[in-house]
Amino acid sequence: MASVEPTKSYVRYRVIFACMLMAILLYLDRFCISFAEVFIKDELGLTDHQIGILLGSFFVSYALCQVPSGWFSDRFGARKMLTLYILMWSLFTALTGFATGFVMLLIFRLGFGLSQAGAYPTSANVVSKWMPLTERGFASSMVTVGGRIGGALAPVLTAFLIILFVPMSESSDLKSGDIMNPHNLAETFLERVDEKQEFETKIFEGLTSESRNYLNAEAVAAKAEAAAVAATTAKKVAKDTAAIAANASGENKALAETEAKNAADAAELAVAEAAAAADAEVEAKALVKSFTKAESSFLVNLNTILQKEMLYDPADFEGLTLNQQAEQLLNVNPGEMNLEQTSRLNRLLFEARYYSDVRKVQGKGWRKMMMTYGVVGILIAGIFWWIIRDYPRAHSSCSKEELELIEKGRLDEDKDHSKQIGGIPFKAITKNKSLWLLSLSQFCTNVGWLFLVTWLPRFLDEAYQVPLEERGKMITFALAIGWLGTLSGGKVTDWLMKRISLRWSRVLPIAISRFTAMAAYLVCMLEISPWFAVVMFSIVAFSTDFGSPAMWAFNQDIAGKHVGSVLGWGNMWGNLGAAVAPSLMIAVIGEEHHWNMAFVTCAVAFLIAGVASLWVDPSQTLVVETDEEEGSSEDEAEEI
């Protein structure tokens, strides 16, 4: 009988595809909350500080569990552990949709971070076992680009799902709590009525006397509140100037005493005005029999008006940005609109007029969106389990030719899978200077990069009032450019290794990309259009991702059998940077949201990251003591 030639196989590419699919889900689930946070914040009544804690809490548990989860995969196998990790983080994603307050959200985010911690260390373990040395950069870039695809899809897909789960048939009525700042809304509304602006005038004409009294009481309360704040400030100024006058001497004393007297007089006047405003508030509220019932009656009254006829007047909306659904409804002939369409359009117009005061009707879909992502995760876990094996010789479809190609150039000890590894090689890791330098680079890189996936939606909303749908497209565009950076970065690091040297094939892509990202953030400080800003953010995304394959390859170069632990170590420091970043951004931009301070901070972070990477040397391989390598035999190879 004639011998049958072995069939050439490409199982390793299916394995890398499974890792790439996992990475897409990883980032979809991770950053969907950043795009939905404005709706979560409004519905649950959270503060910016609490949002910062939630965004940062994920990275705390994610960072601290990197090394242990990487070791679990090294020890017990990538197939079992990563399937478990996917199922766990999908559960926490779905549970987020059931959260009723800050504490529940915090618990779910910590659990989510813990579950996702092993994803990339385990993927690096898979790449190191399944890919030839000359293809590690490319394979690493494919896994990384999966994450960037997920990150880029997250804004547009999340926006789509949120809107999808609030169909036109869903009630557009304003309910209790939907008016988040009644004082400010009432004051602004009545001012616009006095100015005879068409939108407010039409609504005002349909209000009952009780609703009008309610609005007036809220507006007077707003004035009383402002007067009380002014009085408090004036008294503080008077106290401070009096203290200065008491300590002054010579010619300065007379001037200081005069200033102190003027400040005292101003404070006295402010206190009197505050008292008068408080009396006016009492009188205004006296006209309202029951404030709670009056608010409820006002909402019923307002909803009835919003359902009757289209209230749109072009003059009232000049300079305001309407979302895509509102624009679509404006193209419908008013005579052909049904009750649901009229109510939805007027609700969206009302939200546009009182952007910071009214909860967004489309934001109600965030809970079902989170649950949907959780269910998808179960499917991805099943696909991963079906395709992956811990090493090539355990896969029955992997041909002899492919095995020889994968193992070519490896040390004999790296080919031997008969023993499990010992404990986490902390001693060897902490003695490696290059690992410390790369860890610093990763820490600072994440401080700078995280702005794109946490605060960029808020920046586009507040700085440019970009609508929900267009915001999603802008962020998707910026992050999608990162795909090109990842793919080209993998090719470049492999090319440099063949033509220059191992060290510079890792160092140059990391260093140059960090300095480029720094420059892009500095440009963002200029007065530029929203799309020009998006181009700069795209350069940041491209540059960050360009250096990622070189980082992965570096870890695989030095780690031997401890790839999960070593990559987990670097990822731990990188994600500690990510954990710090949200609270750091809140601190630097302040309550007034000075976005340029955020850009300076990100630029400095990338500068440090680039400088630190210049001294990294992948030839400094991990030196692990013999007793750390001892372990028991692995299970026999599995058959498909």
C-alpha positions as CSV (number, residue, x, y, z in Angstrom):
1,M,0.0,0.0,0.0
2,A,1.3,3.4,-0.9
3,S,2.2,5.7,2.0
4,V,0.0,8.7,2.6
5,E,1.8,12.0,2.8
6,P,1.0,14.0,5.9
7,T,-1.5,16.8,5.3
8,K,-0.3,20.2,5.9
9,S,-2.4,21.8,8.7
10,Y,-3.0,25.4,10.0
11,V,-4.5,24.6,13.3
12,R,-2.4,27.4,15.0
13,Y,-4.3,30.0,13.0
14,R,-7.7,28.7,14.3
15,V,-6.3,28.8,17.8
16,I,-5.2,32.4,17.3
17,F,-8.6,33.3,15.9
18,A,-10.3,31.9,19.0
19,C,-8.0,34.1,21.1
20,M,-8.8,37.0,18.9
21,L,-12.6,36.4,19.3
22,M,-12.1,36.2,23.1
23,A,-10.3,39.6,23.0
24,I,-13.1,41.2,21.0
25,L,-15.6,40.2,23.7
26,L,-13.1,41.2,26.4
27,Y,-13.0,44.8,25.3
28,L,-16.7,45.0,24.3
29,D,-17.7,44.0,27.9
30,R,-15.0,46.1,29.5
31,F,-15.7,49.4,27.9
32,C,-19.5,49.3,27.2
33,I,-20.0,50.8,30.7
34,S,-17.8,53.8,29.8
35,F,-20.3,54.7,27.0
36,A,-23.3,54.0,29.2
37,E,-22.0,55.7,32.3
38,V,-23.8,59.0,31.6
39,F,-27.2,57.1,31.7
40,I,-26.2,54.9,34.7
41,K,-25.1,58.1,36.5
42,D,-28.5,59.8,35.8
43,E,-30.7,56.8,36.7
44,L,-28.9,55.8,39.9
45,G,-28.1,59.4,41.0
46,L,-24.4,58.9,41.1
47,T,-21.7,61.6,41.4
48,D,-18.7,62.1,39.2
49,H,-16.5,61.0,42.1
50,Q,-18.5,57.7,42.3
51,I,-18.2,57.2,38.6
52,G,-14.5,57.6,38.9
53,I,-14.3,55.0,41.6
54,L,-16.4,52.6,39.5
55,L,-14.2,53.0,36.5
56,G,-11.1,52.7,38.5
57,S,-12.2,49.8,40.7
58,F,-12.3,47.4,37.7
59,F,-8.6,48.1,37.1
60,V,-7.7,47.6,40.8
61,S,-9.0,44.0,40.9
62,Y,-7.9,43.4,37.3
63,A,-4.3,44.5,38.0
64,L,-3.9,42.7,41.3
65,C,-5.1,39.4,39.9
66,Q,-3.0,39.4,36.8
67,V,-0.1,37.4,38.1
68,P,-2.2,34.8,40.0
69,S,-4.5,34.3,37.1
70,G,-1.6,34.0,34.7
71,W,0.0,31.4,37.0
72,F,-3.3,29.4,37.1
73,S,-3.2,29.2,33.3
74,D,0.5,28.2,33.3
75,R,-0.2,25.5,35.9
76,F,-3.7,24.1,35.0
77,G,-3.8,24.9,31.3
78,A,-5.1,27.7,29.1
79,R,-8.2,25.8,27.8
80,K,-9.8,25.2,31.2
81,M,-8.9,28.5,32.8
82,L,-9.7,30.9,30.0
83,T,-13.1,29.2,29.4
84,L,-13.8,29.7,33.1
85,Y,-12.6,33.3,33.0
86,I,-14.9,34.1,30.1
87,L,-18.0,32.6,31.8
88,M,-17.2,34.5,35.0
89,W,-16.8,37.9,33.5
90,S,-19.9,37.4,31.3
91,L,-21.9,36.7,34.5
92,F,-20.7,39.9,36.1
93,T,-21.5,41.8,32.9
94,A,-25.1,40.5,33.0
95,L,-25.5,41.2,36.7
96,T,-24.5,44.8,36.2
97,G,-27.8,45.2,34.4
98,F,-29.6,44.4,37.7
99,A,-27.7,47.0,39.8
100,T,-29.8,49.3,41.9
101,G,-27.1,51.5,43.5
102,F,-23.4,52.4,43.9
103,V,-22.5,49.5,46.2
104,M,-23.9,46.8,43.9
105,L,-22.2,48.3,40.9
106,L,-18.9,48.5,42.8
107,I,-19.1,44.8,43.8
108,F,-19.9,43.7,40.2
109,R,-17.1,45.8,38.8
110,L,-14.5,44.4,41.2
111,G,-15.7,40.8,40.3
112,F,-15.6,41.7,36.6
113,G,-12.0,42.9,36.9
114,L,-11.0,39.8,38.8
115,S,-12.5,37.6,36.1
116,Q,-11.0,39.4,33.2
117,A,-7.5,39.5,34.7
118,G,-6.4,36.2,33.2
119,A,-7.5,36.9,29.7
120,Y,-4.3,38.3,28.2
121,P,-1.7,36.4,30.3
122,T,-3.5,33.2,29.2
123,S,-3.6,34.3,25.6
124,A,0.1,35.0,25.7
125,N,0.6,31.5,27.1
126,V,-1.3,30.1,24.1
127,V,0.7,32.2,21.6
128,S,4.0,31.1,23.1
129,K,3.0,27.4,22.8
130,W,1.3,27.5,19.4
131,M,3.3,30.0,17.3
132,P,6.9,29.7,15.8
133,L,9.4,32.2,17.2
134,T,9.3,34.1,13.9
135,E,5.5,34.6,14.0
136,R,5.1,35.7,17.6
137,G,4.9,39.4,16.8
138,F,2.2,38.8,14.2
139,A,0.2,36.4,16.4
140,S,0.4,38.7,19.4
141,S,-0.8,41.6,17.2
142,M,-3.8,39.6,16.1
143,V,-4.9,38.9,19.7
144,T,-4.3,42.6,20.6
145,V,-6.2,43.8,17.5
146,G,-9.1,41.7,18.7
147,G,-9.2,43.8,21.8
148,R,-9.0,46.9,19.8
149,I,-11.8,45.7,17.5
150,G,-13.9,45.2,20.6
151,G,-12.9,48.6,22.0
152,A,-13.8,50.2,18.7
153,L,-17.1,48.4,18.4
154,A,-18.1,49.1,22.0
155,P,-19.2,52.7,21.4
156,V,-21.2,52.2,18.3
157,L,-22.6,48.7,19.2
158,T,-23.5,49.9,22.8
159,A,-25.2,53.0,21.4
160,F,-27.1,50.8,18.9
161,L,-28.2,48.3,21.6
162,I,-29.2,51.1,24.1
163,I,-31.4,52.7,21.5
164,L,-32.7,49.3,20.2
165,F,-34.0,48.5,23.7
166,V,-36.0,51.7,23.9
167,P,-38.3,51.3,20.8
168,M,-40.9,53.9,19.8
169,S,-43.5,51.8,21.5
170,E,-41.7,52.4,24.8
171,S,-43.4,55.3,26.8
172,S,-41.7,58.7,26.3
173,D,-43.5,60.2,29.3
174,L,-41.4,62.1,31.9
175,K,-41.6,60.3,35.3
176,S,-40.7,61.2,38.8
177,G,-36.9,61.7,38.9
178,D,-36.5,62.3,35.2
179,I,-36.2,66.1,35.9
180,M,-32.8,66.0,37.7
181,N,-32.5,69.7,38.5
182,P,-36.0,71.1,38.8
183,H,-34.7,74.5,40.3
184,N,-32.6,75.2,37.3
185,L,-35.1,73.9,34.7
186,A,-37.9,76.0,36.2
187,E,-35.8,79.2,36.3
188,T,-34.6,78.8,32.7
189,F,-38.1,77.8,31.5
190,L,-39.8,80.9,32.9
191,E,-37.0,83.2,31.6
192,R,-37.6,81.8,28.1
193,V,-41.4,82.3,28.5
194,D,-40.7,85.9,29.4
195,E,-38.5,86.1,26.2
196,K,-41.5,84.7,24.2
197,Q,-39.5,81.8,22.9
198,E,-42.0,79.6,20.9
199,F,-41.2,76.2,22.4
200,E,-41.7,77.3,26.0
201,T,-44.6,79.6,25.3
202,K,-46.6,76.7,23.7
203,I,-46.0,74.5,26.7
204,F,-46.7,77.3,29.2
205,E,-50.1,78.1,27.5
206,G,-51.2,74.5,28.2
207,L,-50.2,74.4,31.8
208,T,-52.7,74.6,34.6
209,S,-52.5,77.3,37.3
210,E,-51.2,74.7,39.8
211,S,-48.4,73.7,37.4
212,R,-47.5,77.3,36.9
213,N,-47.4,77.9,40.6
214,Y,-45.2,74.9,41.0
215,L,-42.7,76.2,38.3
216,N,-42.7,79.6,39.9
217,A,-42.0,78.1,43.4
218,E,-39.1,76.1,41.9
219,A,-37.7,79.2,40.2
220,V,-37.9,81.2,43.3
221,A,-36.2,78.4,45.2
222,A,-33.4,78.5,42.7
223,K,-32.9,82.2,43.3
224,A,-33.0,81.7,47.1
225,E,-30.4,79.0,46.8
226,A,-28.2,81.2,44.8
227,A,-28.6,84.1,47.2
228,A,-27.8,81.8,50.2
229,V,-24.6,80.7,48.4
230,A,-23.7,84.3,47.7
231,A,-24.3,85.3,51.3
232,T,-22.0,82.4,52.6
233,T,-19.3,83.5,50.2
234,A,-19.6,87.2,51.2
235,K,-19.4,86.3,54.9
236,K,-16.2,84.3,54.3
237,V,-14.7,87.1,52.3
238,A,-15.6,89.6,55.1
239,K,-14.0,87.3,57.7
240,D,-10.8,86.9,55.7
241,T,-10.4,90.6,55.1
242,A,-11.1,91.4,58.7
243,A,-8.3,89.0,59.7
244,I,-5.9,90.6,57.3
245,A,-6.8,94.1,58.6
246,A,-6.2,92.9,62.2
247,N,-2.7,91.8,61.3
248,A,-1.8,94.8,59.1
249,S,0.4,97.6,60.2
250,G,1.5,101.0,59.1
251,E,0.1,102.5,55.9
252,N,-1.4,99.1,54.9
253,K,-3.6,99.0,58.0
254,A,-5.8,101.9,57.0
255,L,-6.3,100.4,53.5
256,A,-7.0,96.9,54.9
257,E,-9.5,98.3,57.4
258,T,-11.4,100.1,54.6
259,E,-11.5,96.9,52.5
260,A,-12.7,94.9,55.6
261,K,-15.5,97.5,56.2
262,N,-16.6,97.3,52.5
263,A,-16.5,93.5,52.7
264,A,-18.6,93.5,55.9
265,D,-21.1,95.9,54.3
266,A,-21.3,93.6,51.2
267,A,-21.8,90.6,53.5
268,E,-24.6,92.3,55.4
269,L,-26.3,93.2,52.1
270,A,-25.9,89.6,50.8
271,V,-27.4,88.2,54.0
272,A,-30.4,90.5,53.8
273,E,-30.9,89.6,50.1
274,A,-30.7,85.9,51.0
275,A,-33.3,86.4,53.8
276,A,-35.6,88.2,51.4
277,A,-35.2,85.4,48.8
278,A,-36.0,82.8,51.5
279,D,-39.1,84.7,52.4
280,A,-40.1,84.9,48.7
281,E,-39.6,81.1,48.5
282,V,-41.9,80.5,51.5
283,E,-44.6,82.7,49.9
284,A,-44.2,81.0,46.5
285,K,-44.5,77.6,48.0
286,A,-47.5,78.6,50.0
287,L,-49.4,78.9,46.8
288,V,-48.7,75.2,46.2
289,K,-50.9,73.0,48.4
290,S,-48.7,69.9,48.3
291,F,-45.3,70.2,46.7
292,T,-45.0,66.4,46.0
293,K,-48.5,66.3,44.5
294,A,-47.8,69.5,42.5
295,E,-44.7,67.9,41.0
296,S,-46.6,64.8,40.0
297,S,-49.5,67.0,38.5
298,F,-47.0,69.1,36.6
299,L,-45.4,66.0,35.0
300,V,-48.9,64.7,34.0
301,N,-49.7,68.1,32.6
302,L,-46.4,68.4,30.8
303,N,-46.7,64.8,29.3
304,T,-50.2,65.6,28.0
305,I,-48.9,68.7,26.2
306,L,-45.9,66.8,24.7
307,Q,-48.3,64.2,23.2
308,K,-50.7,66.7,21.6
309,E,-48.7,68.4,18.8
310,M,-45.2,68.9,17.5
311,L,-43.6,71.8,19.3
312,Y,-40.6,72.2,17.1
313,D,-39.7,75.7,16.0
314,P,-36.3,76.1,14.1
315,A,-35.5,79.4,15.8
316,D,-35.6,77.8,19.2
317,F,-33.0,75.1,18.3
318,E,-30.3,77.1,16.5
319,G,-27.0,76.1,18.0
320,L,-28.5,73.0,19.6
321,T,-27.6,69.5,18.5
322,L,-30.4,67.0,18.1
323,N,-29.8,63.3,18.1
324,Q,-30.3,61.0,15.1
325,Q,-33.8,59.8,16.1
326,A,-35.0,63.4,16.5
327,E,-33.7,64.4,13.1
328,Q,-35.4,61.4,11.5
329,L,-38.7,62.3,13.2
330,L,-38.5,65.9,12.0
331,N,-38.5,64.6,8.4
332,V,-41.9,63.0,9.0
333,N,-44.9,65.0,7.9
334,P,-46.5,66.3,11.1
335,G,-49.9,65.2,9.8
336,E,-48.7,61.6,9.4
337,M,-47.1,61.3,12.9
338,N,-48.8,59.0,15.4
339,L,-49.1,59.6,19.1
340,E,-45.9,57.6,19.9
341,Q,-43.8,59.5,17.4
342,T,-45.1,62.9,18.5
343,S,-44.5,62.2,22.1
344,R,-41.0,60.8,21.4
345,L,-40.0,63.8,19.3
346,N,-41.2,66.4,21.8
347,R,-39.5,64.5,24.6
348,L,-36.2,64.6,22.6
349,L,-36.7,68.3,21.9
350,F,-37.3,68.9,25.6
351,E,-34.1,67.1,26.5
352,A,-32.2,69.1,23.9
353,R,-33.5,72.4,25.4
354,Y,-32.7,71.3,29.0
355,Y,-29.7,69.0,28.3
356,S,-28.3,68.9,31.8
357,D,-31.6,68.9,33.7
358,V,-33.6,66.1,32.1
359,R,-32.8,62.4,32.1
360,K,-32.5,60.9,28.5
361,V,-35.3,58.7,27.4
362,Q,-33.0,56.5,25.3
363,G,-30.8,55.9,28.3
364,K,-33.3,53.4,29.7
365,G,-31.9,50.7,27.4
366,W,-28.5,50.3,29.3
367,R,-29.7,47.5,31.5
368,K,-30.8,45.2,28.7
369,M,-27.6,46.1,26.8
370,M,-25.5,44.7,29.7
371,M,-27.6,41.5,29.9
372,T,-27.2,41.0,26.1
373,Y,-23.4,41.2,26.3
374,G,-23.5,38.7,29.2
375,V,-25.4,36.1,27.1
376,V,-23.1,36.5,24.1
377,G,-20.2,35.7,26.5
378,I,-21.6,32.2,27.1
379,L,-21.5,31.5,23.3
380,I,-17.9,32.7,23.0
381,A,-16.8,30.5,25.9
382,G,-18.2,27.5,24.1
383,I,-16.4,28.3,20.9
384,F,-13.1,28.8,22.8
385,W,-13.5,25.4,24.6
386,W,-14.2,23.7,21.2
387,I,-11.1,25.1,19.4
388,I,-8.4,25.4,22.0
389,R,-6.0,22.8,23.3
390,D,-3.2,23.6,25.8
391,Y,-0.4,22.8,23.4
392,P,-0.1,21.6,19.7
393,R,0.7,17.9,20.5
394,A,-2.7,17.7,22.4
395,H,-4.6,18.6,19.2
396,S,-5.4,15.7,16.9
397,S,-5.7,17.9,13.8
398,C,-2.2,19.3,14.1
399,S,0.0,17.7,11.5
400,K,3.6,16.6,12.0
401,E,4.8,19.4,9.6
402,E,3.0,22.0,11.6
403,L,4.4,20.6,14.9
404,E,7.9,20.8,13.5
405,L,7.4,24.4,12.3
406,I,6.0,25.4,15.7
407,E,8.9,23.8,17.7
408,K,11.7,24.9,15.4
409,G,14.3,26.9,17.2
410,R,12.9,26.2,20.7
411,L,14.9,24.9,23.6
412,D,14.2,21.3,24.5
413,E,12.8,22.3,27.9
414,D,10.3,24.5,26.1
415,K,9.1,21.6,24.0
416,D,8.6,19.3,27.1
417,H,5.1,19.5,28.4
418,S,5.3,16.5,30.6
419,K,5.7,18.5,33.8
420,Q,3.7,21.2,35.4
421,I,5.4,24.4,36.5
422,G,6.0,25.1,40.2
423,G,5.0,28.3,42.0
424,I,5.0,31.9,40.7
425,P,8.6,32.9,40.0
426,F,8.4,36.2,42.0
427,K,12.1,36.2,42.9
428,A,13.2,35.9,39.3
429,I,10.6,38.5,38.1
430,T,11.6,41.1,40.7
431,K,15.3,40.7,39.9
432,N,14.8,41.5,36.2
433,K,15.6,45.2,35.5
434,S,14.0,45.1,32.1
435,L,10.8,43.9,33.5
436,W,10.7,46.8,35.9
437,L,11.4,49.3,33.1
438,L,8.7,47.8,30.9
439,S,6.3,47.8,33.9
440,L,6.8,51.5,34.3
441,S,6.3,52.0,30.6
442,Q,3.0,50.0,30.8
443,F,1.8,51.9,33.9
444,C,2.3,55.3,32.2
445,T,1.0,54.1,28.8
446,N,-2.3,53.1,30.4
447,V,-2.6,56.4,32.3
448,G,-2.5,58.1,28.9
449,W,-4.4,55.7,26.8
450,L,-7.4,55.1,29.2
451,F,-8.7,58.6,28.4
452,L,-9.9,57.2,25.0
453,V,-12.1,54.6,26.5
454,T,-13.3,56.3,29.7
455,W,-13.5,60.1,29.5
456,L,-13.6,60.7,25.7
457,P,-17.4,60.1,25.4
458,R,-17.9,62.7,28.2
459,F,-15.4,65.1,26.6
460,L,-17.2,65.0,23.2
461,D,-20.5,65.5,25.0
462,E,-19.5,68.4,27.2
463,A,-16.9,70.2,25.0
464,Y,-18.8,69.8,21.6
465,Q,-22.3,68.6,22.5
466,V,-21.9,65.7,20.1
467,P,-25.1,63.6,19.9
468,L,-25.1,60.0,21.1
469,E,-25.0,58.3,17.7
470,E,-22.3,60.6,16.3
471,R,-20.3,60.2,19.5
472,G,-20.3,56.5,19.0
473,K,-19.1,56.9,15.4
474,M,-16.3,59.3,16.4
475,I,-14.9,57.0,19.2
476,T,-15.3,53.9,17.0
477,F,-13.3,55.7,14.2
478,A,-10.5,56.7,16.7
479,L,-10.2,53.2,18.2
480,A,-10.5,51.5,14.8
481,I,-7.4,53.3,13.7
482,G,-5.7,51.4,16.5
483,W,-6.2,48.2,14.6
484,L,-3.9,49.4,11.9
485,G,-1.3,50.2,14.6
486,T,-1.5,46.7,16.1
487,L,-1.2,44.9,12.8
488,S,1.6,47.1,11.5
489,G,3.4,47.0,14.9
490,G,3.4,43.2,14.8
491,K,4.8,43.1,11.3
492,V,7.4,45.8,12.1
493,T,8.7,44.1,15.2
494,D,9.1,40.8,13.3
495,W,10.8,42.6,10.4
496,L,13.2,44.4,12.7
497,M,14.1,41.2,14.5
498,K,15.2,39.6,11.2
499,R,17.1,42.7,9.9
500,I,18.5,44.5,13.0
501,S,18.5,42.8,16.4
502,L,16.2,41.3,19.0
503,R,16.7,44.2,21.4
504,W,15.9,47.0,18.9
505,S,13.0,45.1,17.4
506,R,11.3,45.4,20.8
507,V,12.6,48.8,21.9
508,L,12.0,51.0,18.8
509,P,8.3,50.3,18.3
510,I,7.5,50.9,21.9
511,A,9.6,54.1,22.4
512,I,8.7,55.9,19.1
513,S,5.0,55.1,19.5
514,R,4.9,56.6,23.0
515,F,6.6,59.9,21.9
516,T,4.1,60.2,19.0
517,A,1.1,59.7,21.3
518,M,2.5,62.5,23.6
519,A,2.7,64.9,20.6
520,A,-0.9,64.1,19.6
521,Y,-2.2,64.9,23.1
522,L,-0.4,68.3,23.1
523,V,-2.1,69.2,19.8
524,C,-5.5,68.5,21.5
525,M,-4.9,71.5,23.7
526,L,-5.4,73.9,20.8
527,E,-8.8,75.2,19.7
528,I,-9.7,72.6,17.1
529,S,-12.9,71.1,15.6
530,P,-14.4,68.0,17.1
531,W,-13.3,65.8,14.1
532,F,-9.8,67.2,14.1
533,A,-9.6,66.3,17.8
534,V,-10.8,62.8,16.9
535,V,-7.9,62.6,14.4
536,M,-5.5,63.4,17.2
537,F,-7.1,60.7,19.4
538,S,-6.8,58.3,16.5
539,I,-3.1,59.0,16.4
540,V,-2.9,58.2,20.1
541,A,-4.8,54.9,19.5
542,F,-2.6,54.0,16.6
543,S,0.6,54.8,18.4
544,T,-0.3,53.0,21.6
545,D,-1.3,49.8,19.7
546,F,1.7,50.0,17.5
547,G,4.0,49.2,20.4
548,S,1.7,46.5,22.0
549,P,3.0,43.5,19.9
550,A,6.6,44.4,20.8
551,M,5.6,44.3,24.5
552,W,4.0,40.9,24.1
553,A,6.9,39.5,22.2
554,F,9.3,40.9,24.9
555,N,7.5,39.0,27.6
556,Q,7.5,35.8,25.5
557,D,11.2,36.3,24.8
558,I,12.3,36.3,28.4
559,A,9.7,34.1,30.2
560,G,10.3,30.6,29.1
561,K,7.5,28.4,30.6
562,H,6.3,31.3,32.8
563,V,4.7,33.4,30.1
564,G,1.4,33.8,31.9
565,S,3.1,34.9,35.1
566,V,5.5,37.3,33.4
567,L,2.8,38.9,31.1
568,G,0.6,39.1,34.1
569,W,3.3,41.0,36.0
570,G,3.5,43.7,33.3
571,N,-0.2,43.8,32.9
572,M,-0.6,44.2,36.6
573,W,1.5,47.4,36.6
574,G,-0.2,48.6,33.4
575,N,-3.6,48.2,34.9
576,L,-2.6,49.8,38.2
577,G,-2.0,52.8,36.0
578,A,-5.4,52.4,34.5
579,A,-6.9,52.1,38.0
580,V,-5.3,55.4,39.0
581,A,-6.2,57.2,35.7
582,P,-10.0,57.9,36.3
583,S,-9.5,59.5,39.7
584,L,-6.4,61.3,38.5
585,M,-8.4,62.7,35.6
586,I,-11.2,63.9,37.9
587,A,-8.6,65.6,40.1
588,V,-6.7,67.4,37.3
589,I,-9.8,68.6,35.3
590,G,-11.6,69.7,38.4
591,E,-15.3,70.6,38.8
592,E,-15.1,73.0,35.9
593,H,-13.8,70.3,33.6
594,H,-10.6,71.9,32.3
595,W,-9.9,69.3,29.7
596,N,-6.5,70.7,28.7
597,M,-5.2,69.6,32.1
598,A,-6.2,66.1,31.2
599,F,-4.3,66.3,27.9
600,V,-1.1,67.6,29.6
601,T,-1.3,64.7,32.1
602,C,-1.7,62.2,29.3
603,A,1.2,63.7,27.4
604,V,3.5,63.6,30.4
605,A,2.5,59.9,31.0
606,F,3.5,59.0,27.4
607,L,6.8,60.8,27.7
608,I,7.8,58.8,30.8
609,A,6.6,55.6,29.1
610,G,8.8,56.3,26.0
611,V,11.9,57.1,28.0
612,A,11.6,54.0,30.3
613,S,11.3,51.7,27.3
614,L,14.6,52.8,25.8
615,W,16.6,50.7,28.3
616,V,14.6,47.5,28.0
617,D,16.6,44.5,27.0
618,P,14.8,41.2,26.0
619,S,18.1,39.3,26.2
620,Q,17.9,39.5,30.0
621,T,15.9,36.2,30.2
622,L,14.2,35.1,33.4
623,V,16.5,33.1,35.7
624,V,14.2,30.7,37.6
625,E,15.6,28.5,40.4
626,T,15.4,24.7,39.8
627,D,13.0,24.1,42.7
628,E,10.5,26.4,41.1
629,E,10.3,24.3,38.0
630,E,9.3,21.0,39.7
631,G,5.8,19.7,39.2
632,S,3.7,16.7,38.5
633,S,2.8,15.1,35.1
634,E,0.1,16.7,33.0
635,D,-2.9,14.9,31.8
636,E,-2.6,12.9,28.7
637,A,-3.2,14.7,25.4
638,E,-6.9,15.1,24.6
639,E,-8.5,14.1,21.3
640,I,-11.0,16.2,19.5
